[in-house]
Amino acid sequence: MVETKEKTKKILSEHADKIAKRAEEHETFISKVTHLLGVLGFGAFCFILGARPQDIPYVYCLFYVTFVPLRWIYYRYKKWHYYLLDFCYYANTIFVITILFYPRNEKLFMVCFSFAEGPLAWALIVWRCSLVFSSADKIVSVFIHLLPGLVFFTIRWWDPVYFGAMHPEGNDRRASWPYAESKSYLWTWLFFVPLITYTLWQILYFLIVDVLRRQRLLRDPEVMTSYRELSKKAQKANNLWWRLSGLLGDQNRLLMYILLQAVFTMATTALTVPIFLSYELHAVFQVLKISASIWNGGNFLVEVMPRQAILKEEKKKKKSVVTVQSE
């Protein structure tokens, strides 16, 4: 009886090892395929950006309506679905509606420009989004923040309708858009109206996540929100964010998070005004965003992934030692 039991344990252990090995091989293969498709997709996007910039808005819309629903399915399984209530998805939804249904609405365009080149663009840099082609999740995260700015860059400076308005026949110098000549109009639609729209999102987010779904979140600590993730990482690192969020005490960290995010949004939104008025500055900003995401991706590949591989091997060794001891 004891001998049969030991044989059964050995057989199950061998099968478990085989399954784990196959799963690892499958994961490696998926990563390679993702890397291939990611590089080809990014290359195709760059080609379209140069060859047919007028099509970039529709490429972006196709990306959004394809990958965001897929991300919701994946995040629902991982209990990360509350991330899809974050401001970046709220803003991207406004972008898609504007491009598809109100492409010539100048006021909506300016609000979208402010969001794309303000909070979303700087979040890409500040939160260190990494362009890692072997990770579909990281690719989508980068593109959610990067593509809108490139879309509104092409519309602002390369769209044939606006380009013709800025370069009148018989005039070598670039002319300002009619509404760009009025500073008050410019600040209204690039700063004040976007902030009102942002405040509306913040109120809705607070009501849904922190009021209506509060008990659900308290019951299950595995369900993640942006605040939970940032707090967890900040507390572990004991960084500036953690110290600032604790200025009013631990019981008011959520309030401080909302206030700090509002300050960040106001500052980055204000920076969109000079970017809107200067082609050169706007072009440099695109290079900065792309460079930052690629640099962060390089850091992830060179520094983070080797550490993850070492930890994975250590877990395997511990598991094998435990298996041997049990035998």
C-alpha positions in Angstrom: 0.0 0.0 0.0 2.8 2.4 1.0 4.8 1.4 -2.1 1.8 2.1 -4.4 1.3 5.5 -2.7 4.9 6.4 -3.3 4.7 5.3 -7.0 1.6 7.4 -7.4 3.3 10.5 -5.9 6.3 10.0 -8.2 4.1 9.7 -11.3 2.1 12.8 -10.4 5.3 14.7 -9.7 6.8 13.7 -13.1 3.5 14.7 -14.8 3.5 18.1 -13.0 7.1 18.7 -14.1 6.2 17.9 -17.7 3.1 20.2 -17.6 5.2 23.0 -16.1 7.9 22.6 -18.8 5.3 22.6 -21.6 3.6 25.7 -20.1 7.0 27.5 -19.9 7.7 26.6 -23.6 4.3 27.8 -24.6 4.8 31.1 -22.7 8.2 31.5 -24.4 6.6 30.9 -27.8 3.8 33.3 -27.2 6.4 36.0 -26.2 8.3 35.4 -29.4 5.2 35.7 -31.5 4.1 38.8 -29.6 7.5 40.4 -30.1 7.4 39.6 -33.9 3.8 41.0 -34.3 4.7 44.0 -32.1 7.7 45.0 -34.1 5.9 44.5 -37.4 2.9 46.5 -36.2 4.9 49.4 -34.9 6.9 49.4 -38.2 3.7 49.4 -40.2 2.4 52.3 -38.1 5.6 54.3 -38.7 5.3 53.6 -42.5 1.7 54.9 -42.5 2.7 57.9 -40.4 5.1 58.9 -43.2 3.3 57.7 -46.3 -0.4 58.5 -45.4 -0.6 60.7 -42.3 -4.2 61.5 -43.0 -5.1 57.8 -42.3 -3.4 57.8 -38.9 -6.6 58.8 -37.0 -8.5 55.8 -38.4 -5.6 53.4 -37.7 -5.8 54.7 -34.1 -9.6 54.1 -33.9 -9.1 50.6 -35.3 -6.5 49.9 -32.6 -8.8 51.3 -29.8 -12.0 49.4 -30.8 -10.0 46.2 -31.2 -7.6 46.1 -28.2 -9.5 47.8 -25.5 -12.4 45.2 -25.5 -9.7 42.4 -25.5 -8.0 44.1 -22.6 -11.2 44.3 -20.7 -11.7 40.5 -21.0 -8.1 39.9 -19.9 -8.2 42.4 -17.0 -11.6 41.0 -15.9 -9.9 37.6 -15.5 -7.0 39.2 -13.6 -9.3 41.3 -11.4 -7.8 44.5 -12.9 -10.9 45.7 -14.7 -11.2 48.8 -12.6 -8.2 50.1 -14.5 -10.4 50.7 -17.5 -12.2 53.4 -15.5 -9.0 55.4 -15.4 -8.8 58.8 -17.0 -6.7 57.6 -20.0 -9.6 55.4 -21.2 -12.2 58.1 -20.6 -10.0 60.5 -22.7 -9.4 57.9 -25.4 -13.2 57.3 -25.7 -13.7 61.0 -26.3 -10.9 61.0 -28.9 -12.6 58.1 -30.9 -16.0 59.8 -30.8 -14.5 63.1 -31.9 -12.5 61.5 -34.8 -15.4 59.4 -36.1 -18.4 61.7 -35.6 -17.1 65.3 -35.1 -13.8 65.5 -37.1 -14.1 69.2 -37.9 -15.3 70.5 -34.6 -12.5 72.9 -33.6 -13.5 73.2 -30.0 -13.6 69.4 -29.4 -10.3 69.1 -31.2 -8.6 71.5 -28.8 -10.0 69.7 -25.8 -8.7 66.4 -27.2 -5.4 67.9 -28.1 -5.1 69.1 -24.5 -5.8 65.7 -23.0 -3.6 63.8 -25.5 -0.5 66.1 -25.1 -1.2 66.9 -21.5 -2.0 64.3 -18.9 -1.8 61.3 -21.2 1.5 62.2 -22.7 3.2 63.1 -19.4 1.8 60.0 -17.7 3.7 58.0 -20.3 6.9 59.7 -19.1 6.2 60.1 -15.4 4.9 56.6 -14.8 7.6 55.1 -17.0 5.5 53.2 -19.5 7.8 50.7 -21.2 7.7 49.7 -24.9 8.5 46.0 -24.7 7.5 44.2 -27.9 7.4 40.8 -26.2 4.6 42.0 -23.9 1.2 42.6 -25.4 0.0 44.3 -22.2 2.9 46.8 -22.2 2.5 47.5 -25.9 -1.2 48.4 -25.4 -0.4 50.5 -22.3 2.2 52.5 -24.2 0.0 53.0 -27.3 -3.0 54.1 -25.2 -0.9 57.0 -24.0 1.3 57.6 -27.1 -0.9 57.2 -30.1 -3.4 60.0 -29.3 -0.7 62.6 -29.3 0.6 61.4 -32.6 -2.9 61.4 -34.0 -3.5 65.1 -33.0 0.0 66.0 -34.1 -0.8 64.8 -37.6 -4.2 66.6 -37.6 -2.8 69.8 -36.2 0.1 70.1 -38.7 -0.3 67.7 -41.6 -4.1 67.5 -42.2 -4.7 68.9 -45.7 -7.6 71.1 -44.6 -5.7 72.8 -41.7 -2.4 72.7 -43.6 -4.1 74.7 -46.4 -5.4 77.2 -43.8 -2.0 77.7 -42.3 -0.2 78.1 -45.7 -2.3 80.5 -47.8 -1.4 80.7 -51.5 1.0 83.4 -52.3 2.3 83.6 -48.7 5.5 81.8 -47.8 5.0 82.3 -44.0 2.8 80.0 -41.9 -0.4 81.7 -40.8 -2.0 81.2 -37.4 -5.3 79.5 -37.2 -8.1 82.0 -36.6 -8.8 80.8 -33.1 -5.1 80.7 -32.2 -4.9 84.4 -32.5 -7.1 84.9 -29.5 -5.3 84.1 -26.3 -8.4 84.0 -24.2 -10.1 81.6 -26.7 -6.9 79.4 -26.7 -6.7 79.2 -22.9 -10.5 78.5 -22.6 -10.4 75.4 -24.9 -6.9 74.2 -24.1 -7.0 74.7 -20.4 -10.3 75.6 -18.6 -12.8 73.4 -20.5 -10.4 70.3 -20.4 -10.1 70.8 -16.6 -13.9 70.9 -16.3 -14.2 67.8 -18.3 -11.5 66.2 -16.2 -13.3 67.2 -13.0 -16.5 65.5 -14.3 -14.5 62.2 -14.8 -13.0 62.5 -11.3 -16.5 62.9 -9.7 -17.8 59.9 -11.7 -14.8 57.8 -10.9 -15.1 58.6 -7.2 -18.8 57.7 -7.1 -18.3 54.4 -9.0 -15.1 53.1 -7.4 -15.0 54.7 -3.9 -18.7 54.8 -3.1 -20.8 52.3 -5.1 -18.1 49.6 -5.3 -16.4 50.3 -2.0 -17.7 47.2 -0.2 -16.7 45.0 -3.2 -13.2 46.3 -3.1 -12.9 45.9 0.7 -14.1 42.3 0.5 -11.5 41.3 -2.1 -8.0 42.8 -1.8 -6.9 41.1 -5.0 -9.1 43.5 -7.1 -6.8 46.2 -8.2 -7.4 49.9 -8.9 -4.8 52.5 -9.9 -4.8 53.9 -6.3 -4.2 50.5 -4.8 -1.4 49.7 -7.2 0.4 53.1 -6.8 0.0 53.0 -3.0 1.4 49.5 -2.8 4.5 50.3 -5.0 5.0 53.7 -3.3 4.8 52.2 0.2 7.3 49.5 -0.7 9.7 52.0 -2.2 9.0 54.6 0.5 9.3 57.2 -2.3 8.3 60.9 -2.6 4.8 60.0 -3.7 4.2 58.0 -0.5 5.5 60.8 1.7 3.4 63.4 -0.1 0.2 61.3 0.0 0.7 61.0 3.8 0.9 64.7 4.5 -2.7 64.7 5.9 -2.3 61.3 7.6 -2.9 57.7 6.5 -6.7 58.1 6.7 -6.6 60.9 4.0 -4.2 59.3 1.5 -7.0 58.8 -1.1 -7.9 62.5 -0.8 -4.2 63.4 -1.2 -4.0 61.1 -4.2 -7.0 62.9 -5.9 -5.4 66.4 -5.1 -2.0 65.4 -6.4 -3.5 64.0 -9.6 -5.5 67.2 -10.0 -2.3 69.3 -9.7 -0.5 67.0 -12.2 -3.4 67.4 -14.6 -3.5 71.2 -14.3 0.3 71.5 -14.8 0.4 69.3 -17.8 -2.7 70.8 -19.4 -1.1 74.3 -19.1 1.9 73.0 -21.0 -0.2 72.1 -24.0 -0.7 75.8 -24.9 2.9 76.5 -26.1 3.0 73.0 -27.7 -0.1 73.9 -29.7 1.4 77.1 -31.0 4.8 75.7 -32.1 5.4 73.0 -34.7 9.0 72.7 -33.7 8.2 72.3 -30.0 5.4 69.8 -30.8 7.7 67.7 -33.0 10.4 67.6 -30.3 7.8 66.5 -27.8 6.8 63.5 -30.0 10.5 62.5 -30.1 10.7 62.9 -26.3 7.7 60.7 -25.7 8.8 57.9 -28.1 12.3 58.0 -26.7 11.1 57.8 -23.1 9.0 54.7 -23.8 11.8 53.0 -25.7 14.3 53.9 -23.0 12.0 52.5 -20.3 11.5 49.4 -22.4 15.3 49.0 -22.6 15.6 49.3 -18.8 12.9 46.7 -18.4 14.7 44.2 -20.7 18.2 44.8 -19.2 17.4 45.3 -15.5 14.0 43.9 -14.6 13.7 40.8 -16.8 17.1 39.3 -15.6 15.9 39.7 -12.0 12.6 38.1 -12.8 14.5 35.2 -14.5 16.8 34.7 -11.4 13.8 34.7 -9.1 12.0 32.2 -11.3 15.1 29.8 -11.2 15.3 30.2 -7.5 11.7 29.2 -7.1 12.3 26.1 -9.3 15.3 25.1 -7.2 13.3 25.4 -4.0 10.5 23.4 -5.5 12.8 20.6 -6.6 14.5 20.5 -3.2 11.0 20.2 -1.5 10.1 17.4 -4.0 13.3 15.4 -3.3 12.8 15.8 0.4 9.3 14.6 0.2 10.4 11.5 -1.7 
